[in-house]
Amino acid sequence: HLTTSLPLPSERDHLRPRIDMIVFMIDIKSKYSLKNVEASLAHVDASFFLGKVCFLVTGVGRVNYCSVEMNAIWKLGEVYCSPVLFCELELEGIRVATAQRLLRMLQICAGHIPGFSALSFGTLMRSSADD
Amino acid sequence: MDETVAEYIRRTVLKIPRDEIKTMLQKWGFLSEAQLETVNFHQIKDNISQDVVQLCEENSADIKQAAVLDIIYNNIYPNKRIWSVYQMNKTGEETEFFDLTDFKKKFKRRLRSALKNVTINFREYEDNAIWIRIAWGTPYTKPNQYKTSYVVYHSQTPYVFISASVLRSNLPLLCQALVVASNYHDIREMELRSHSLNSLQDIVFKRYSQNFQTYCPRPLSERNVAPETVDLRIIQENRNEKERIQRLNREVFGDGPQPKIEFAQYKLETMFKSDPKMDVLDKKEPFRCLIKFSSPHLLESLKSLAPAGMADAPLSPLLTCIPQKARNYFKIREKKGLLPGSFVSP
């Protein structure tokens, strides 16, 4: 399900399946994008932040066009206890690799990997980032 | 043939893209077809231009013919210069019959009475457009053929498009001559400038697609036939929002291509509004600030902002009014009165 902001329109509530993972996409070239994500985060139930949320920063290939500060992004990841991934959508290789990563994370969040929960995965990601 | 004329022709030919040189020379009509056949247009441009100058020597070209070639070049490649738009007005008289010979005579006489050393050339095009090329000298020096201004005057309209070049001091003189020659009373500069002469004409003559308040009996989703295959596994939650943005965009910008301008400039003369506790600018002077938007194609990029998710729709009317108001330079002042706010000065 793709959306440009949260909350989701309520008229489609009955058509929507259970949501297993939320990926917030931030375009590093657009401050508007970051603001939009920050506003949408307020509408997310706290239980999602136990490993079912991740931030995907796009547009990182073009260093000259960065509008969003890296500090702001790291802070976002810290405050919401969620991993931050980076990718460049314009390059097919990176696009495919990122999609595979997200798919793997989704499998964990949906409970398809026995013995491994979203929370344990989240903790694993965080502790490896701190090293 | 004068050496300066030869050099000028050589340089003009060098400006033309190689594949276009023959066609342009044919348009010029100064060299015969037989003469053009003797030139090899596949060699390097340096050699082509030398050959052309040689032929012009045979025909004894003078500055008048060279100037015509220059006008033809600028008519085909006007986007290399910046054009400003001027509007003339006369007080309530009926439109007189336009006499081209009379116009040319009066223009030359007026200009030469103030400054003897000028080269003036005219060329008429379809659409009642008159191109005027002026090379400026000083009271003591001959006209410099590389310091030229171009004027495009559509005789059935009060609009004049001027590409002034470096010598802006000659502009008042030029404007005066235009007013006198065309039987108007005065002339004023509109706040509208661009490299694209065609787009300026489109804006001023209202030839771009305008937004009309049309009643759409069918909902928009039926009309937009998406050519790409829709993956049914992807669900767009905000389809309504996307359609609202498309509809607003269409209302504001219309359906067709936008006129091409490269920048919009807003000069703010408004008061800085801050927390009174911050004690900034307690002298209460206007906060002077200049905002400039630039883009290879400003209006198209503004049109794509909301659909690309980079701005809220609708866009500020300060941005979207550019074609309707026929201006891209604005001064924004405080609105005087009870309500604080700002308005755009005429």
Interface residues (C-beta under 8 A of the other chain):
Chain A: H1 L2 T3 T4 S5 L8 P9 R12 S30 Y32 S33
Chain B: I234 I235 Q236 E237 N238 N240 E241 K242 G309 M310 A311
